[in-house]
Amino acid sequence: HHDKTHRTNTQTVLICPASSWRRMTDGALSRLGITPNDEWLNDCRSHIEATGSSNGNGETTDDQILHEILHTDLRFVVRGLSMDMTETAASVLLREVVRASMSENDDGLHKASLPASFRIMVQIEELLDVSINAESRLKYGPSEIHEPAVGTQNSRCLKMIISDGFAELDDIGPLVAMECLPIRNLSSHSRAGIKMLLKGPIDVRYGVLNLHEGCVVVLGGCVEALLQVQKKAHEQAKKAACFGQDATIRALVMPHNDIGNDDAEEEGEVESSDLQPTNGTRTNQSSPSF
């Protein structure tokens, strides 16, 4: 196919056929370990052109495509709206290595490795610092959209649920990763949907990817829908734990059925020592509920 040229009074605009534009995009994005679905890629290009955010020549650049990828759920990027389940070679290899690490190798270790040529883009859907207790984690929830996502936690250890956009492993579950050493531009305050480039070699032990500076490049971005889920989950966890309340107040507002059955029965049957029964009889009244 030959490129078509559209002439205007002020400039000449080169219009690339979809196949040529797709080849250019594939070459740039493959280095970032992502192969967008054709359906999503065409819709993305149309969206950029319709919103007037393309460059001065009316063309869509790879940087603009990357910006959209960083702020879109990878499920739509790699599968499209039709949710195509055809996995890429990198996704297939990732699952094979994770599965292999669940069994003992020839050295008697539950370990497997992704090769040096391996590259894939993933998004973080959940993360927590396992080096601190639950109360401390509740104190610092996900950051606001305008706040920096980088923290100063030199002794932390982040455990992450990640996704490459394809389905979870039926026999293993979601993909799990953990820091071996703190990774720059990443913290427990990082927003849900933030993208990372994973590049081999990467050790995988017991199904968990062991990550460090040498095998991770944090690309940024977030997914608004996942961010709302992250904030809601954090608020629900704080509410369930009555975080920030005095212990006495916490006991008063705790639902009555949360008290142990044995304690509840004992509280209802034993009279208080500072009250004298009236007329030698005992009224059978239920305890007030708060």
C-alpha positions as CSV (number, residue, x, y, z in Angstrom):
1,H,0.0,0.0,0.0
2,H,1.1,3.5,-0.8
3,D,0.7,6.3,1.7
4,K,-2.0,8.8,0.9
5,T,-1.5,12.5,0.9
6,H,-4.2,15.0,1.9
7,R,-3.5,18.6,0.7
8,T,-4.9,21.7,2.4
9,N,-4.4,25.4,1.7
10,T,-1.7,25.7,4.4
11,Q,0.0,22.3,4.7
12,T,0.4,18.8,3.3
13,V,-0.6,16.1,5.8
14,L,0.7,12.5,5.4
15,I,-1.9,10.0,6.2
16,C,-0.5,6.6,7.0
17,P,-2.6,3.5,6.3
18,A,-3.6,1.5,9.4
19,S,-1.1,-1.3,8.7
20,S,1.9,1.1,8.5
21,W,0.8,3.0,11.6
22,R,0.3,-0.3,13.5
23,R,3.9,-1.4,12.6
24,M,5.3,1.8,13.9
25,T,3.4,1.5,17.1
26,D,4.3,-2.1,17.6
27,G,8.0,-1.4,17.3
28,A,7.9,1.4,19.9
29,L,5.6,-0.3,22.4
30,S,7.2,-3.8,22.2
31,R,10.2,-2.3,24.0
32,L,7.9,-1.6,26.8
33,G,6.5,-5.2,26.8
34,I,3.0,-4.4,25.6
35,T,1.1,-5.4,22.5
36,P,-2.2,-3.6,22.4
37,N,-5.3,-5.3,20.9
38,D,-6.1,-4.0,17.4
39,E,-9.7,-3.0,18.4
40,W,-8.5,-1.0,21.4
41,L,-5.6,0.6,19.4
42,N,-8.0,1.8,16.6
43,D,-10.4,3.2,19.2
44,C,-7.5,4.9,21.0
45,R,-6.3,6.5,17.8
46,S,-9.8,7.7,17.0
47,H,-10.2,9.1,20.5
48,I,-7.0,11.1,20.3
49,E,-7.8,12.5,16.9
50,A,-11.4,13.4,18.0
51,T,-10.3,15.2,21.1
52,G,-7.7,17.2,19.1
53,S,-4.8,16.0,21.2
54,S,-2.8,14.7,18.2
55,N,0.2,16.5,17.0
56,G,0.2,19.5,14.7
57,N,0.1,17.3,11.6
58,G,-3.0,15.4,12.7
59,E,-1.0,12.3,13.4
60,T,-1.1,10.2,16.6
61,T,2.3,9.7,18.2
62,D,3.6,6.7,20.2
63,D,3.9,9.0,23.3
64,Q,0.2,9.8,23.1
65,I,-0.6,6.1,22.8
66,L,1.6,5.3,25.8
67,H,-0.1,8.0,27.9
68,E,-3.5,6.3,27.2
69,I,-2.1,2.9,28.1
70,L,-0.8,4.1,31.4
71,H,-4.2,5.4,32.4
72,T,-6.3,2.5,31.1
73,D,-7.0,-0.9,32.6
74,L,-4.7,-3.4,30.8
75,R,-7.6,-5.8,30.4
76,F,-9.0,-3.4,27.8
77,V,-5.6,-2.6,26.3
78,V,-4.5,-6.2,25.5
79,R,-8.0,-7.8,25.1
80,G,-10.1,-5.0,23.6
81,L,-13.8,-4.5,24.4
82,S,-14.6,-7.9,23.1
83,M,-12.2,-9.4,25.8
84,D,-10.1,-11.4,23.4
85,M,-8.4,-14.1,25.5
86,T,-5.5,-14.8,23.0
87,E,-2.4,-14.4,25.2
88,T,0.9,-13.0,24.0
89,A,4.1,-15.1,24.1
90,A,5.3,-13.1,27.2
91,S,2.1,-13.8,29.0
92,V,2.2,-17.5,28.3
93,L,5.9,-17.7,29.4
94,L,5.1,-15.8,32.6
95,R,2.4,-18.3,33.6
96,E,4.5,-21.3,32.7
97,V,7.4,-20.1,34.9
98,V,5.1,-19.2,37.8
99,R,3.5,-22.6,37.6
100,A,6.9,-24.3,37.4
101,S,8.1,-22.5,40.5
102,M,5.4,-24.2,42.5
103,S,7.1,-27.6,42.2
104,E,10.6,-28.7,43.2
105,N,13.3,-28.4,40.5
106,D,16.3,-30.7,40.0
107,D,18.1,-29.0,42.9
108,G,15.2,-29.6,45.3
109,L,14.1,-25.9,45.2
110,H,10.8,-24.3,44.5
111,K,12.3,-21.9,42.0
112,A,12.2,-21.0,38.4
113,S,13.5,-18.0,36.4
114,L,12.3,-15.8,33.6
115,P,15.1,-15.3,30.9
116,A,17.0,-12.1,30.3
117,S,15.0,-11.5,27.1
118,F,11.7,-11.4,28.9
119,R,9.8,-8.1,28.9
120,I,6.2,-7.4,29.9
121,M,4.1,-4.5,31.1
122,V,2.0,-5.1,34.2
123,Q,-0.2,-3.0,36.5
124,I,-0.3,-3.1,40.3
125,E,-3.8,-3.7,41.5
126,E,-3.2,-4.2,45.2
127,L,-0.1,-3.6,47.3
128,L,0.8,-3.4,51.0
129,D,4.0,-3.1,53.1
130,V,4.3,-6.4,54.9
131,S,7.1,-5.1,57.1
132,I,4.6,-3.1,59.3
133,N,1.5,-4.2,61.2
134,A,-2.1,-3.8,60.1
135,E,-2.8,-0.7,62.2
136,S,0.2,1.1,60.7
137,R,-0.9,0.2,57.2
138,L,-4.4,1.5,57.9
139,K,-2.9,4.8,59.0
140,Y,-1.5,5.5,55.5
141,G,-4.0,4.7,52.8
142,P,-3.8,5.4,49.1
143,S,-2.6,8.9,48.2
144,E,-4.9,11.5,46.6
145,I,-4.5,11.9,42.8
146,H,-2.6,15.2,43.2
147,E,-0.2,13.9,45.9
148,P,3.2,12.4,45.0
149,A,3.1,8.6,44.8
150,V,6.7,8.2,46.1
151,G,7.4,7.6,49.8
152,T,10.6,7.4,51.8
153,Q,10.5,3.9,53.2
154,N,14.0,2.5,53.1
155,S,13.2,-0.6,55.1
156,R,9.9,-1.5,53.6
157,C,8.9,-4.7,51.8
158,L,6.0,-4.4,49.3
159,K,3.8,-7.3,48.4
160,M,1.8,-6.8,45.2
161,I,-1.0,-8.2,43.2
162,I,-0.2,-7.5,39.6
163,S,-1.9,-8.1,36.3
164,D,-0.8,-8.2,32.6
165,G,-4.4,-7.8,31.5
166,F,-5.1,-11.5,30.9
167,A,-7.0,-14.0,33.1
168,E,-5.7,-15.3,36.4
169,L,-4.3,-18.8,36.6
170,D,-7.1,-21.2,37.5
171,D,-4.7,-23.4,39.6
172,I,-2.7,-20.6,41.2
173,G,-4.8,-17.5,41.4
174,P,-3.6,-13.9,40.8
175,L,0.0,-13.0,40.0
176,V,1.9,-12.1,43.1
177,A,5.2,-10.1,43.3
178,M,7.4,-9.0,46.2
179,E,10.3,-6.6,46.6
180,C,13.7,-8.0,47.4
181,L,15.0,-4.5,47.8
182,P,13.0,-1.2,47.7
183,I,12.2,-0.1,44.1
184,R,12.5,3.6,43.3
185,N,9.3,5.5,42.3
186,L,7.2,3.0,44.1
187,S,5.8,3.1,47.6
188,S,2.9,1.8,49.7
189,H,1.1,5.0,48.7
190,S,1.3,4.2,44.9
191,R,-2.0,4.4,43.2
192,A,-3.9,1.4,41.9
193,G,-3.3,0.7,38.2
194,I,0.3,2.1,38.2
195,K,2.3,0.4,35.4
196,M,5.6,-1.3,35.6
197,L,7.9,-2.8,33.0
198,L,9.2,-6.2,34.1
199,K,12.4,-7.3,32.4
200,G,14.4,-10.5,32.9
201,P,16.1,-12.2,34.4
202,I,13.6,-12.5,37.2
203,D,13.6,-15.2,39.9
204,V,10.2,-16.7,40.8
205,R,9.9,-18.7,44.1
206,Y,6.8,-20.5,45.2
207,G,4.8,-18.6,42.5
208,V,6.0,-15.2,43.7
209,L,8.0,-12.9,41.5
210,N,11.1,-11.5,43.3
211,L,11.5,-7.9,42.1
212,H,14.3,-5.3,42.6
213,E,15.8,-2.3,40.8
214,G,17.5,-4.4,38.2
215,C,14.3,-5.9,36.8
216,V,11.7,-3.2,37.2
217,V,11.1,0.1,35.5
218,V,8.1,2.1,37.0
219,L,6.3,3.8,34.2
220,G,3.6,5.6,36.2
221,G,-0.1,6.2,35.5
222,C,-3.2,4.9,37.3
223,V,-6.6,3.5,36.6
224,E,-9.5,5.7,38.0
225,A,-11.8,2.7,38.5
226,L,-9.2,0.7,40.4
227,L,-8.3,3.8,42.4
228,Q,-11.9,4.1,43.6
229,V,-11.9,0.4,44.6
230,Q,-8.6,0.9,46.4
231,K,-9.9,3.9,48.4
232,K,-13.2,2.2,49.2
233,A,-11.5,-1.0,50.5
234,H,-9.2,1.1,52.7
235,E,-12.1,3.0,54.2
236,Q,-14.0,-0.2,54.8
237,A,-11.0,-1.8,56.5
238,K,-10.6,1.3,58.8
239,K,-14.3,1.2,59.7
240,A,-14.2,-2.5,60.5
241,A,-11.2,-2.0,62.7
242,C,-12.7,1.2,64.3
243,F,-9.3,2.7,63.6
244,G,-8.6,6.0,65.3
245,Q,-11.2,5.5,68.1
246,D,-10.6,5.3,71.8
247,A,-10.8,1.7,73.1
248,T,-13.8,2.5,75.3
249,I,-15.7,4.2,72.4
250,R,-14.8,1.3,70.2
251,A,-16.4,-1.2,72.6
252,L,-19.5,0.9,72.8
253,V,-20.0,1.3,69.1
254,M,-19.1,-2.4,68.3
255,P,-22.2,-4.3,67.1
256,H,-23.7,-6.3,69.9
257,N,-23.4,-9.6,68.0
258,D,-19.7,-9.1,67.8
259,I,-19.4,-9.9,71.5
260,G,-18.7,-13.6,72.2
261,N,-21.8,-15.7,72.8
262,D,-20.4,-16.9,76.2
263,D,-19.7,-13.4,77.4
264,A,-23.1,-12.2,76.3
265,E,-24.9,-15.0,78.1
266,E,-22.9,-14.5,81.2
267,E,-23.6,-10.7,81.1
268,G,-27.3,-11.3,80.9
269,E,-27.5,-13.9,83.7
270,V,-25.3,-12.5,86.5
271,E,-26.6,-9.6,88.5
272,S,-24.4,-6.6,89.2
273,S,-23.0,-6.7,92.7
274,D,-23.8,-3.1,93.4
275,L,-27.6,-3.5,92.8
276,Q,-30.0,-5.0,95.3
277,P,-33.0,-6.9,93.9
278,T,-36.4,-5.3,94.5
279,N,-39.1,-7.2,96.5
280,G,-36.9,-10.2,96.6
281,T,-37.5,-10.9,92.9
282,R,-35.4,-10.5,89.8
283,T,-36.8,-8.9,86.7
284,N,-36.1,-10.6,83.4
285,Q,-35.0,-7.7,81.3
286,S,-32.7,-7.8,78.4
287,S,-29.5,-5.7,78.4
288,P,-29.7,-2.4,76.5
289,S,-28.0,-2.5,73.1
290,F,-25.9,0.3,71.9
